[in-house]
Amino acid sequence: MYGYRGRSAGNRKKYYNKFLSLKSILAEFLPEILFEEHYYLENGKEIARIWVEKQGVCVYNKDTWQQAMVFLNEKDATSRMFLARV
């Protein structure tokens, strides 16, 4: 997940919009990508976030660590291919 927590709402919006302008290209590599311009953390701070979710895994459950690591490795490789393209 990319979450931009810059001090300025204007900067957060600027960076979010940059990613949003690349959404169609990102979706080629990560079709399940999610965009959320206004997300509130537990402490009440507002961030913009872009992420891909994996259901059924928990970092606190050792039995799902293998699934989580495979997911993270696949998404990391995919994001590197995207970055090489832009």
Secondary structure, 3 states (H helix, E strand, C coil): CEEECCCCHHHHHHHHHHHHHCHHHHHHHCCCCEEEEEEECCCCCEEEEEECCCCCCCCCCHHHHHHHHHHHHHHHHHHHHHHHHC
